[in-house]
Amino acid sequence: MPDFSQPRIDSHHHIFDPQKFPYISDTPYRPEGHELGTVDYYRYVMEAYNIRHSVIIGPTSAYNTDNSYLLDTLKHGAGRFKGIAVVPPDSSVDYLAELKQAGVSGIAMNVAMLGTDRFAQFDSMLAKLHELGLIADIQVTKDQLPDLMPMLLRSKTRLLFDHSGRPDVAAGLKQPGFQALLSLAETDRCWVKLSGLSQFCEPPFPYTEGHKYQQALLAAFGADRCMWGSDWPFLRARQRMDIGTLLVLADQLFGDAATLDKIMWQTPKTLFGFGEPPTV
């Protein structure tokens, strides 16, 4: 069972509060009902599971490049949160620097939603991110990654991949997209979130068909470059999801206490520059 006395960092979740921060008018998806998750509610989640810090991922749907809610949360978060922002592809260095000053650690590249063509000429943005020490937080699915590899390899930017690269679980470990992700373990600037099993596996929990992919990533990258994320509040979930059961599963999959300490705390703490555990 998870040791809930140990501090942990949730490296991937979202926040939605359309009453205070309305969605953009042309969003393709509008989270409602049980999918809503305000930062005020998430603070209770943090207390329940001893989550001392978290990384808030700006959603491509709902808010897209309107980072108002994210920035407001970072401003009033007392150092407990970092953010990944969604920005226009032609954003200036000055604008990105302002985001960094506000607590943003990186920029989202949601290739899974927007397609590879949107990011095929992203060299300029990656160069800006490298200049500022920001992270490219990348979400791909199936075999999208090989199309982006030349650009990513010629960049010097730190890369962080969401949801285990979202492989096609029917295609096996040798599929080109997953092999491309594994090959990035040879660099010293790539990290992976061991998260989002529900994003690439069929129900029911515990999504057994995805376990070998996460274990292969941990073996290739090592715990120093892997981290855990909840994906709360579980948009488009096809069955009930709960952070507690995900933590139990992580405890079963990733083994010994030293490895779990790195995945849950040390690795994201170092990458995102969090301080020591604040008092809950």
Backbone as CSV, one residue per row, in Angstrom:
resi,resn,N_x,N_y,N_z,CA_x,CA_y,CA_z,C_x,C_y,C_z
1,MET,0.838,-1.205,0.000,0.000,0.000,0.000,0.870,1.251,0.000
2,PRO,0.399,2.336,-0.613,1.182,3.572,-0.632,1.438,4.090,0.778
3,ASP,2.618,4.663,0.961,2.960,5.300,2.227,2.513,6.753,2.151
4,PHE,1.373,7.056,2.743,0.822,8.400,2.629,1.508,9.397,3.556
5,SER,2.509,8.929,4.304,3.302,9.877,5.082,4.379,10.535,4.235
6,GLN,4.661,9.956,3.064,5.693,10.498,2.188,5.107,11.577,1.279
7,PRO,5.817,12.693,1.117,5.314,13.744,0.229,5.377,13.302,-1.222
8,ARG,4.485,13.832,-2.029,4.482,13.491,-3.445,4.112,14.716,-4.264
9,ILE,4.420,14.648,-5.546,4.108,15.700,-6.511,3.239,15.084,-7.600
10,ASP,2.140,15.737,-7.907,1.291,15.350,-9.034,1.770,16.153,-10.239
11,SER,2.378,15.480,-11.194,3.019,16.164,-12.317,2.099,16.415,-13.502
12,HIS,0.816,16.050,-13.372,-0.096,16.278,-14.506,-1.542,16.291,-14.030
13,HIS,-2.114,17.478,-13.961,-3.558,17.588,-13.738,-4.041,18.907,-14.321
14,HIS,-5.350,19.066,-14.374,-5.970,20.259,-14.941,-6.864,20.915,-13.899
15,ILE,-7.255,22.140,-14.167,-8.260,22.814,-13.342,-9.270,23.496,-14.262
16,PHE,-10.544,23.423,-13.867,-11.626,24.032,-14.633,-12.586,24.718,-13.669
17,ASP,-12.885,25.965,-13.946,-13.843,26.717,-13.127,-14.562,27.716,-14.028
18,PRO,-15.529,27.238,-14.843,-16.173,28.122,-15.819,-17.016,29.221,-15.195
19,GLN,-17.373,29.097,-13.919,-18.128,30.169,-13.271,-17.254,31.401,-13.061
20,LYS,-16.038,31.201,-12.623,-15.121,32.319,-12.378,-14.261,32.641,-13.594
21,PHE,-13.916,31.607,-14.353,-13.062,31.782,-15.524,-13.737,31.080,-16.701
22,PRO,-14.587,31.798,-17.438,-15.364,31.193,-18.525,-14.474,30.581,-19.601
23,TYR,-14.986,29.529,-20.227,-14.294,28.905,-21.340,-14.289,29.838,-22.548
24,ILE,-13.322,29.633,-23.433,-13.316,30.385,-24.681,-14.539,29.984,-25.501
25,SER,-15.000,30.887,-26.345,-16.279,30.682,-27.035,-16.240,29.539,-28.037
26,ASP,-15.091,29.294,-28.664,-15.033,28.306,-29.740,-14.339,27.012,-29.322
27,THR,-14.335,26.723,-28.030,-13.686,25.488,-27.588,-14.401,24.261,-28.152
28,PRO,-13.653,23.254,-28.623,-14.293,22.053,-29.160,-14.867,21.145,-28.085
29,TYR,-14.505,21.394,-26.831,-14.986,20.538,-25.743,-15.150,21.382,-24.491
30,ARG,-16.281,21.207,-23.800,-16.593,22.015,-22.625,-16.802,21.096,-21.419
31,PRO,-15.796,20.897,-20.595,-15.975,20.057,-19.409,-17.100,20.574,-18.522
32,GLU,-17.963,19.680,-18.120,-19.094,20.042,-17.264,-19.299,18.944,-16.219
33,GLY,-20.171,19.208,-15.266,-20.559,18.202,-14.282,-19.378,17.658,-13.504
34,HIS,-19.246,16.323,-13.475,-18.189,15.696,-12.677,-16.802,15.962,-13.240
35,GLU,-16.706,16.478,-14.467,-15.399,16.789,-15.045,-14.852,18.123,-14.553
36,LEU,-15.683,18.937,-13.938,-15.188,20.202,-13.411,-14.266,19.926,-12.229
37,GLY,-13.217,20.709,-12.132,-12.295,20.551,-11.015,-11.635,21.874,-10.723
38,THR,-12.102,22.562,-9.705,-11.529,23.858,-9.359,-10.263,23.655,-8.537
39,VAL,-9.431,24.679,-8.512,-8.222,24.582,-7.697,-8.577,24.514,-6.220
40,ASP,-9.683,25.139,-5.828,-10.100,25.063,-4.428,-10.407,23.615,-4.037
41,TYR,-11.083,22.891,-4.920,-11.363,21.478,-4.641,-10.074,20.666,-4.666
42,TYR,-9.205,20.978,-5.630,-7.966,20.206,-5.749,-7.097,20.331,-4.498
43,ARG,-7.180,21.443,-3.805,-6.417,21.582,-2.555,-6.840,20.515,-1.539
44,TYR,-8.122,20.171,-1.517,-8.572,19.090,-0.639,-7.998,17.747,-1.096
45,VAL,-7.917,17.562,-2.413,-7.290,16.353,-2.945,-5.833,16.277,-2.490
46,MET,-5.138,17.390,-2.556,-3.742,17.430,-2.125,-3.614,17.028,-0.660
47,GLU,-4.497,17.545,0.163,-4.438,17.230,1.587,-4.733,15.757,1.836
48,ALA,-5.674,15.200,1.085,-6.069,13.803,1.290,-4.937,12.838,0.976
49,TYR,-4.121,13.164,-0.035,-3.113,12.220,-0.508,-1.681,12.709,-0.292
50,ASN,-1.506,13.723,0.542,-0.178,14.258,0.850,0.557,14.696,-0.418
51,ILE,-0.183,15.317,-1.328,0.412,15.912,-2.526,0.860,17.322,-2.151
52,ARG,2.156,17.532,-2.065,2.668,18.809,-1.573,2.802,19.851,-2.681
53,HIS,3.050,19.391,-3.899,3.156,20.286,-5.053,2.417,19.647,-6.228
54,SER,2.099,20.462,-7.233,1.521,19.900,-8.449,1.862,20.768,-9.647
55,VAL,1.748,20.150,-10.814,1.967,20.829,-12.092,0.627,20.884,-12.813
56,ILE,0.135,22.095,-13.017,-1.161,22.309,-13.662,-0.940,22.448,-15.161
57,ILE,-1.579,21.589,-15.926,-1.428,21.592,-17.379,-2.561,22.397,-17.989
58,GLY,-2.229,23.461,-18.676,-3.240,24.235,-19.370,-3.892,23.396,-20.452
59,PRO,-5.217,23.261,-20.446,-5.881,22.395,-21.415,-6.020,23.061,-22.784
60,THR,-5.810,22.277,-23.838,-5.993,22.810,-25.188,-7.466,23.091,-25.456
61,SER,-8.358,22.258,-24.904,-9.785,22.566,-24.967,-10.150,23.423,-23.771
62,ALA,-11.337,23.968,-23.781,-11.880,24.797,-22.690,-11.211,26.165,-22.613
63,TYR,-9.907,26.210,-22.278,-9.229,27.502,-22.125,-8.230,27.795,-23.244
64,ASN,-7.629,26.783,-23.819,-6.656,26.949,-24.894,-5.611,27.994,-24.497
65,THR,-5.430,29.047,-25.291,-4.372,30.022,-25.009,-4.777,31.079,-23.988
66,ASP,-5.971,30.976,-23.436,-6.364,31.865,-22.339,-5.845,31.247,-21.038
67,ASN,-4.733,31.757,-20.554,-4.089,31.206,-19.369,-4.480,31.933,-18.084
68,SER,-5.597,32.645,-18.101,-5.981,33.478,-16.959,-6.125,32.670,-15.671
69,TYR,-6.821,31.543,-15.744,-7.047,30.745,-14.535,-5.730,30.163,-14.027
70,LEU,-4.925,29.673,-14.940,-3.618,29.137,-14.567,-2.774,30.193,-13.873
71,LEU,-2.684,31.377,-14.464,-1.842,32.434,-13.903,-2.383,32.932,-12.569
72,ASP,-3.696,33.007,-12.437,-4.280,33.418,-11.166,-3.947,32.400,-10.068
73,THR,-4.007,31.133,-10.413,-3.686,30.088,-9.442,-2.221,30.141,-9.043
74,LEU,-1.340,30.339,-10.008,0.084,30.432,-9.699,0.373,31.639,-8.813
75,LYS,-0.310,32.729,-9.071,-0.097,33.958,-8.297,-0.453,33.762,-6.832
76,HIS,-1.510,33.015,-6.576,-2.002,32.849,-5.209,-1.664,31.473,-4.631
77,GLY,-0.745,30.771,-5.264,-0.482,29.387,-4.868,0.595,29.186,-3.832
78,ALA,1.243,30.247,-3.393,2.266,30.156,-2.334,3.368,29.149,-2.665
79,GLY,3.703,29.048,-3.957,4.798,28.184,-4.363,4.467,26.716,-4.480
80,ARG,3.204,26.360,-4.313,2.834,24.943,-4.357,2.622,24.431,-5.779
81,PHE,2.409,25.357,-6.727,2.069,24.955,-8.087,3.095,25.478,-9.094
82,LYS,3.279,24.720,-10.160,3.915,25.185,-11.385,2.905,24.982,-12.512
83,GLY,3.166,25.607,-13.668,2.203,25.514,-14.750,2.832,25.185,-16.087
84,ILE,2.046,24.553,-16.935,2.364,24.360,-18.350,1.300,25.121,-19.125
85,ALA,1.716,26.108,-19.895,0.782,27.000,-20.580,0.602,26.596,-22.040
86,VAL,-0.557,26.938,-22.580,-0.821,26.823,-24.013,-0.657,28.214,-24.609
87,VAL,0.153,28.335,-25.650,0.442,29.651,-26.222,0.323,29.603,-27.738
88,PRO,0.090,30.763,-28.374,0.131,30.817,-29.833,1.528,30.455,-30.333
89,PRO,1.639,29.836,-31.499,2.952,29.398,-31.987,3.918,30.532,-32.288
90,ASP,3.401,31.742,-32.471,4.274,32.879,-32.759,4.547,33.732,-31.517
91,SER,4.361,33.180,-30.342,4.574,33.937,-29.103,6.012,34.444,-29.023
92,SER,6.156,35.654,-28.518,7.472,36.284,-28.430,8.246,35.779,-27.217
93,VAL,9.552,35.981,-27.254,10.394,35.646,-26.110,9.960,36.442,-24.888
94,ASP,9.606,37.703,-25.093,9.184,38.541,-23.964,7.936,37.973,-23.289
95,TYR,6.967,37.532,-24.085,5.747,36.965,-23.508,6.058,35.674,-22.758
96,LEU,6.882,34.833,-23.346,7.247,33.586,-22.686,8.008,33.859,-21.393
97,ALA,8.845,34.891,-21.401,9.581,35.255,-20.188,8.630,35.725,-19.090
98,GLU,7.575,36.439,-19.477,6.570,36.864,-18.492,5.875,35.653,-17.871
99,LEU,5.562,34.676,-18.704,4.941,33.459,-18.187,5.879,32.742,-17.216
100,LYS,7.147,32.662,-17.571,8.113,32.016,-16.681,8.187,32.739,-15.348
101,GLN,8.218,34.059,-15.391,8.276,34.845,-14.165,7.059,34.582,-13.280
102,ALA,5.935,34.262,-13.912,4.690,34.013,-13.178,4.597,32.599,-12.612
103,GLY,5.549,31.734,-12.948,5.531,30.374,-12.424,5.277,29.292,-13.453
104,VAL,5.250,29.669,-14.729,5.092,28.692,-15.808,6.444,28.033,-16.077
105,SER,6.449,26.715,-16.130,7.683,25.960,-16.340,7.869,25.485,-17.770
106,GLY,6.796,25.502,-18.553,6.907,24.994,-19.902,5.676,25.291,-20.727
107,ILE,5.746,24.883,-21.983,4.695,25.137,-22.965,4.172,23.801,-23.492
108,ALA,2.850,23.694,-23.595,2.223,22.456,-24.052,2.274,22.331,-25.572
109,MET,2.600,21.133,-26.032,2.505,20.774,-27.444,1.547,19.585,-27.530
110,ASN,0.263,19.853,-27.726,-0.735,18.783,-27.749,-0.887,18.262,-29.175
111,VAL,0.097,17.486,-29.577,0.110,16.919,-30.924,-1.027,15.918,-31.082
112,ALA,-1.348,15.200,-30.027,-2.417,14.201,-30.089,-3.741,14.823,-30.500
113,MET,-4.014,16.040,-30.030,-5.269,16.706,-30.357,-5.187,17.496,-31.660
114,LEU,-4.075,18.177,-31.880,-3.984,19.131,-32.986,-3.296,18.579,-34.225
115,GLY,-2.612,17.453,-34.122,-1.958,16.852,-35.271,-0.519,17.302,-35.451
116,THR,0.248,16.526,-36.203,1.673,16.817,-36.377,1.922,18.044,-37.243
117,ASP,1.047,18.328,-38.201,1.278,19.469,-39.090,1.365,20.776,-38.309
118,ARG,0.578,20.899,-37.246,0.567,22.121,-36.440,1.948,22.394,-35.834
119,PHE,2.723,21.341,-35.596,3.998,21.496,-34.896,5.207,21.174,-35.773
120,ALA,4.981,20.948,-37.060,6.071,20.542,-37.942,7.153,21.606,-38.068
121,GLN,6.774,22.868,-37.938,7.729,23.974,-38.049,7.834,24.706,-36.714
122,PHE,8.072,23.954,-35.661,8.089,24.510,-34.312,9.510,24.817,-33.835
123,ASP,10.467,24.805,-34.770,11.868,25.023,-34.383,12.060,26.343,-33.660
124,SER,11.428,27.391,-34.161,11.605,28.710,-33.556,11.109,28.726,-32.116
125,MET,9.954,28.125,-31.871,9.428,28.074,-30.511,10.335,27.254,-29.605
126,LEU,10.814,26.120,-30.102,11.710,25.298,-29.289,12.984,26.051,-28.941
127,ALA,13.482,26.845,-29.874,14.679,27.645,-29.596,14.406,28.681,-28.511
128,LYS,13.228,29.284,-28.545,12.864,30.256,-27.505,12.759,29.575,-26.144
129,LEU,12.167,28.398,-26.126,12.047,27.668,-24.867,13.426,27.343,-24.303
130,HIS,14.331,26.915,-25.172,15.691,26.607,-24.719,16.376,27.853,-24.174
131,GLU,16.212,28.959,-24.856,16.821,30.220,-24.414,16.370,30.594,-23.009
132,LEU,15.106,30.328,-22.704,14.536,30.726,-21.417,14.588,29.621,-20.360
133,GLY,15.053,28.436,-20.742,15.070,27.330,-19.796,13.703,26.743,-19.529
134,LEU,12.794,26.867,-20.487,11.453,26.310,-20.361,11.392,24.917,-20.988
135,ILE,10.393,24.162,-20.601,10.216,22.779,-21.035,9.199,22.714,-22.170
136,ALA,9.421,21.825,-23.126,8.390,21.483,-24.112,7.650,20.256,-23.590
137,ASP,6.396,20.441,-23.196,5.575,19.362,-22.647,4.734,18.794,-23.785
138,ILE,5.048,17.588,-24.215,4.558,17.049,-25.478,3.605,15.884,-25.242
139,GLN,2.450,15.950,-25.893,1.531,14.810,-25.878,1.347,14.305,-27.304
140,VAL,1.822,13.095,-27.526,1.651,12.433,-28.818,0.832,11.169,-28.596
141,THR,0.406,10.566,-29.683,-0.308,9.300,-29.594,0.107,8.392,-30.744
142,LYS,0.147,7.113,-30.467,0.441,6.082,-31.463,1.740,6.407,-32.206
143,ASP,1.695,6.590,-33.540,2.928,6.757,-34.306,3.149,8.188,-34.779
144,GLN,2.741,9.158,-33.994,2.989,10.556,-34.354,4.441,10.973,-34.131
145,LEU,5.078,10.433,-33.110,6.392,10.932,-32.709,7.459,10.836,-33.794
146,PRO,7.560,9.750,-34.583,8.616,9.700,-35.591,8.628,10.896,-36.540
147,ASP,7.467,11.450,-36.861,7.424,12.616,-37.746,8.077,13.841,-37.117
148,LEU,8.108,13.898,-35.795,8.661,15.058,-35.097,10.108,14.859,-34.668
149,MET,10.616,13.652,-34.782,11.939,13.350,-34.239,13.063,14.215,-34.804
150,PRO,13.144,14.446,-36.121,14.243,15.290,-36.605,14.257,16.666,-35.948
151,MET,13.092,17.284,-35.822,13.012,18.601,-35.196,13.395,18.529,-33.722
152,LEU,12.885,17.544,-33.014,13.170,17.442,-31.585,14.639,17.151,-31.330
153,LEU,15.254,16.339,-32.184,16.654,15.989,-31.991,17.592,17.149,-32.302
154,ARG,17.220,17.996,-33.246,18.103,19.130,-33.532,17.893,20.291,-32.559
155,SER,16.839,20.245,-31.790,16.642,21.260,-30.763,17.510,20.921,-29.557
156,LYS,17.640,21.881,-28.653,18.367,21.654,-27.398,17.426,21.744,-26.197
157,THR,16.144,21.799,-26.487,15.130,22.021,-25.463,14.911,20.774,-24.612
158,ARG,14.629,20.978,-23.332,14.220,19.859,-22.485,12.814,19.415,-22.885
159,LEU,12.632,18.103,-23.001,11.391,17.515,-23.491,10.760,16.665,-22.397
160,LEU,9.452,16.799,-22.253,8.703,16.012,-21.275,7.473,15.443,-21.966
161,PHE,7.325,14.120,-21.949,6.236,13.463,-22.672,5.130,13.035,-21.717
162,ASP,3.907,13.387,-22.091,2.725,13.040,-21.310,2.324,11.584,-21.526
163,HIS,1.727,11.013,-20.505,0.934,9.780,-20.601,1.657,8.636,-21.316
164,SER,2.937,8.478,-20.972,3.709,7.330,-21.472,3.794,7.290,-22.993
165,GLY,3.584,8.440,-23.638,3.616,8.502,-25.094,2.351,7.997,-25.765
166,ARG,1.354,7.603,-24.986,0.068,7.112,-25.495,0.235,6.116,-26.652
167,PRO,0.903,4.990,-26.391,1.109,4.008,-27.455,-0.182,3.309,-27.854
168,ASP,-0.133,2.660,-29.001,-1.210,1.773,-29.440,-0.961,0.424,-28.771
169,VAL,-1.750,0.094,-27.759,-1.455,-1.112,-26.979,-1.621,-2.388,-27.803
170,ALA,-2.325,-2.299,-28.923,-2.492,-3.479,-29.774,-1.294,-3.712,-30.684
171,ALA,-0.402,-2.725,-30.789,0.703,-2.801,-31.742,2.003,-3.308,-31.127
172,GLY,2.063,-3.444,-29.827,3.244,-4.014,-29.194,4.361,-3.017,-28.938
173,LEU,5.351,-3.473,-28.184,6.453,-2.606,-27.774,7.321,-2.149,-28.944
174,LYS,7.300,-2.874,-30.048,8.170,-2.553,-31.182,7.572,-1.510,-32.122
175,GLN,6.372,-1.021,-31.860,5.765,-0.029,-32.751,6.673,1.197,-32.871
176,PRO,6.724,1.821,-34.055,7.676,2.907,-34.298,7.569,4.076,-33.327
177,GLY,6.347,4.472,-32.980,6.197,5.611,-32.085,6.787,5.354,-30.715
178,PHE,6.543,4.176,-30.179,7.061,3.857,-28.849,8.569,3.658,-28.886
179,GLN,9.069,3.054,-29.947,10.514,2.899,-30.079,11.212,4.254,-30.205
180,ALA,10.567,5.196,-30.884,11.140,6.544,-30.976,11.238,7.177,-29.598
181,LEU,10.199,7.005,-28.793,10.238,7.554,-27.441,11.332,6.887,-26.615
182,LEU,11.440,5.575,-26.680,12.491,4.879,-25.943,13.877,5.363,-26.357
183,SER,14.045,5.669,-27.640,15.364,6.108,-28.119,15.783,7.439,-27.514
184,LEU,14.809,8.246,-27.111,15.132,9.539,-26.507,15.733,9.393,-25.117
185,ALA,15.680,8.193,-24.561,16.352,7.954,-23.284,17.858,8.122,-23.417
186,GLU,18.378,8.029,-24.643,19.814,8.188,-24.862,20.258,9.639,-24.736
187,THR,19.317,10.560,-24.783,19.657,11.966,-24.591,19.652,12.269,-23.094
188,ASP,20.123,13.443,-22.748,20.115,13.841,-21.336,19.084,14.930,-21.081
189,ARG,18.088,15.046,-21.963,17.132,16.155,-21.834,15.693,15.713,-22.120
190,CYS,15.393,14.489,-21.785,14.040,13.981,-22.015,13.532,13.263,-20.773
191,TRP,12.293,13.566,-20.394,11.625,12.961,-19.249,10.263,12.425,-19.703
192,VAL,9.695,11.519,-18.906,8.426,10.883,-19.256,7.512,10.856,-18.033
193,LYS,6.233,11.146,-18.268,5.226,10.982,-17.218,4.613,9.586,-17.327
194,LEU,4.759,8.827,-16.268,4.122,7.511,-16.188,2.691,7.728,-15.715
195,SER,1.888,8.197,-16.628,0.527,8.651,-16.309,-0.412,8.253,-17.433
196,GLY,-1.698,8.520,-17.219,-2.675,8.475,-18.294,-2.980,7.114,-18.875
197,LEU,-2.930,6.049,-18.074,-3.283,4.736,-18.616,-4.659,4.739,-19.264
198,SER,-5.590,5.472,-18.696,-6.945,5.508,-19.257,-7.001,6.227,-20.591
199,GLN,-5.931,6.950,-20.942,-5.891,7.665,-22.212,-5.510,6.762,-23.384
200,PHE,-4.893,5.623,-23.073,-4.484,4.758,-24.190,-4.833,3.283,-23.981
201,CYS,-5.559,2.975,-22.922,-5.995,1.603,-22.669,-7.511,1.542,-22.553
202,GLU,-8.066,0.390,-22.854,-9.492,0.175,-22.672,-9.771,-0.171,-21.212
203,PRO,-10.939,0.242,-20.694,-11.326,-0.209,-19.357,-11.442,-1.737,-19.355
204,PRO,-11.444,-2.363,-18.179,-11.563,-1.744,-16.860,-10.217,-1.503,-16.193
205,PHE,-10.234,-0.727,-15.128,-9.089,-0.573,-14.252,-8.678,-1.967,-13.761
206,PRO,-7.376,-2.290,-13.680,-6.220,-1.394,-13.673,-5.499,-1.239,-15.008
207,TYR,-6.187,-1.406,-16.132,-5.597,-1.143,-17.445,-4.326,-1.976,-17.654
208,THR,-4.462,-3.268,-17.450,-3.309,-4.168,-17.443,-2.513,-4.119,-18.738
209,GLU,-3.178,-3.910,-19.867,-2.486,-3.941,-21.149,-1.477,-2.810,-21.300
210,GLY,-1.575,-1.781,-20.471,-0.629,-0.675,-20.556,0.556,-0.782,-19.626
211,HIS,0.537,-1.745,-18.713,1.587,-1.815,-17.693,2.966,-2.037,-18.300
212,LYS,3.061,-2.912,-19.314,4.380,-3.217,-19.870,5.004,-1.996,-20.538
213,TYR,4.191,-1.079,-21.025,4.733,0.127,-21.652,5.348,1.044,-20.599
214,GLN,4.656,1.206,-19.481,5.212,2.049,-18.427,6.454,1.415,-17.819
215,GLN,6.457,0.108,-17.671,7.630,-0.551,-17.120,8.812,-0.488,-18.085
216,ALA,8.540,-0.541,-19.395,9.611,-0.400,-20.380,10.201,1.003,-20.350
217,LEU,9.353,2.000,-20.174,9.844,3.377,-20.077,10.692,3.564,-18.828
218,LEU,10.257,3.011,-17.715,11.029,3.126,-16.483,12.380,2.434,-16.631
219,ALA,12.405,1.288,-17.301,13.667,0.579,-17.509,14.611,1.368,-18.409
220,ALA,14.064,2.028,-19.426,14.898,2.770,-20.377,15.381,4.099,-19.817
221,PHE,14.483,4.848,-19.201,14.812,6.198,-18.745,15.372,6.227,-17.329
222,GLY,15.002,5.260,-16.515,15.382,5.283,-15.119,14.491,6.215,-14.322
223,ALA,14.446,5.992,-13.027,13.556,6.779,-12.172,13.961,8.241,-12.088
224,ASP,15.205,8.551,-12.439,15.650,9.946,-12.413,15.020,10.777,-13.521
225,ARG,14.377,10.103,-14.492,13.737,10.861,-15.569,12.299,10.396,-15.826
226,CYS,11.700,9.805,-14.806,10.287,9.435,-14.863,9.550,10.061,-13.689
227,MET,8.280,10.379,-13.896,7.470,10.971,-12.831,6.026,10.520,-12.982
228,TRP,5.269,10.713,-11.913,3.872,10.280,-11.874,2.947,11.488,-11.989
229,GLY,1.806,11.277,-12.646,0.772,12.302,-12.708,-0.597,11.651,-12.670
230,SER,-1.571,12.355,-12.097,-2.906,11.770,-11.907,-3.817,11.919,-13.120
231,ASP,-3.675,13.006,-13.868,-4.586,13.404,-14.948,-5.949,13.849,-14.414
232,TRP,-6.044,14.163,-13.130,-7.271,14.696,-12.520,-7.698,15.974,-13.244
233,PRO,-8.991,16.243,-13.460,-10.189,15.518,-13.020,-10.731,14.509,-14.030
234,PHE,-9.834,13.919,-14.814,-10.169,12.745,-15.626,-11.200,13.050,-16.717
235,LEU,-10.821,13.948,-17.620,-11.719,14.300,-18.721,-12.012,13.087,-19.603
236,ARG,-13.255,12.994,-20.021,-13.708,11.939,-20.936,-13.454,10.532,-20.392
237,ALA,-13.361,10.397,-19.097,-13.144,9.069,-18.511,-14.323,8.159,-18.827
238,ARG,-14.016,6.925,-19.191,-15.063,5.975,-19.560,-15.489,5.097,-18.388
239,GLN,-14.840,5.275,-17.259,-15.274,4.615,-16.033,-14.815,5.476,-14.862
240,ARG,-15.290,5.165,-13.675,-14.927,5.939,-12.489,-13.413,5.892,-12.270
241,MET,-12.845,7.073,-11.973,-11.416,7.182,-11.707,-11.217,7.801,-10.332
242,ASP,-10.094,7.455,-9.693,-9.812,7.978,-8.361,-8.303,8.030,-8.160
243,ILE,-7.812,9.114,-7.594,-6.375,9.250,-7.375,-5.868,8.170,-6.426
244,GLY,-6.660,7.825,-5.424,-6.221,6.813,-4.471,-5.902,5.484,-5.123
245,THR,-6.764,5.020,-6.014,-6.510,3.741,-6.680,-5.324,3.848,-7.633
246,LEU,-5.135,5.013,-8.247,-3.969,5.210,-9.108,-2.676,5.161,-8.304
247,LEU,-2.690,5.687,-7.097,-1.504,5.630,-6.242,-1.213,4.198,-5.794
248,VAL,-2.254,3.439,-5.493,-2.062,2.027,-5.161,-1.442,1.291,-6.345
249,LEU,-1.932,1.568,-7.552,-1.401,0.922,-8.747,0.060,1.303,-8.971
250,ALA,0.397,2.573,-8.809,1.792,3.001,-8.960,2.688,2.274,-7.969
251,ASP,2.208,2.097,-6.759,2.968,1.385,-5.731,3.241,-0.054,-6.166
252,GLN,2.285,-0.660,-6.847,2.443,-2.038,-7.306,3.362,-2.126,-8.521
253,LEU,3.268,-1.149,-9.425,4.013,-1.211,-10.680,5.470,-0.807,-10.550
254,PHE,5.747,0.173,-9.697,7.071,0.789,-9.710,7.930,0.397,-8.522
255,GLY,7.407,-0.478,-7.672,8.234,-1.248,-6.778,8.783,-0.599,-5.540
256,ASP,10.105,-0.595,-5.427,10.751,-0.310,-4.157,10.609,1.156,-3.760
257,ALA,10.829,1.412,-2.478,10.614,2.744,-1.916,11.519,3.790,-2.546
258,ALA,12.758,3.430,-2.861,13.686,4.400,-3.443,13.227,4.835,-4.832
259,THR,12.746,3.881,-5.637,12.240,4.208,-6.972,11.002,5.079,-6.875
260,LEU,10.096,4.721,-5.998,8.876,5.509,-5.829,9.181,6.917,-5.345
261,ASP,10.161,7.062,-4.467,10.527,8.391,-3.983,11.006,9.273,-5.123
262,LYS,11.749,8.696,-6.053,12.209,9.480,-7.206,11.039,9.850,-8.114
263,ILE,10.204,8.874,-8.454,9.102,9.114,-9.383,8.082,10.084,-8.797
264,MET,7.798,9.924,-7.529,6.748,10.713,-6.875,7.241,12.053,-6.349
265,TRP,8.559,12.176,-6.122,9.031,13.393,-5.471,10.304,13.975,-6.089
266,GLN,11.405,13.237,-6.027,12.693,13.834,-6.360,12.797,14.281,-7.819
267,THR,12.343,13.437,-8.748,12.491,13.781,-10.166,11.668,15.007,-10.553
268,PRO,10.363,15.059,-10.269,9.624,16.283,-10.616,10.077,17.493,-9.806
269,LYS,10.487,17.293,-8.564,10.983,18.404,-7.749,12.179,19.062,-8.421
270,THR,13.089,18.238,-8.927,14.287,18.761,-9.582,13.956,19.410,-10.920
271,LEU,13.155,18.734,-11.751,12.857,19.258,-13.085,12.103,20.577,-13.011
272,PHE,11.126,20.669,-12.136,10.280,21.860,-12.073,10.771,22.901,-11.075
273,GLY,11.775,22.566,-10.286,12.346,23.545,-9.377,11.496,23.847,-8.163
274,PHE,10.810,22.832,-7.654,10.036,23.024,-6.432,10.965,23.060,-5.221
275,GLY,10.484,23.696,-4.148,11.212,23.708,-2.897,10.904,22.479,-2.066
276,GLU,11.292,22.526,-0.808,11.015,21.432,0.108,9.515,21.356,0.388
277,PRO,9.052,20.236,0.959,7.606,20.075,1.166,7.025,21.169,2.049
278,PRO,6.045,21.917,1.562,5.358,22.864,2.431,4.436,22.120,3.391
279,THR,4.075,22.762,4.448,3.134,22.169,5.387,1.759,22.091,4.750
280,VAL,1.140,20.917,4.824,-0.203,20.740,4.241,-1.229,21.473,5.078
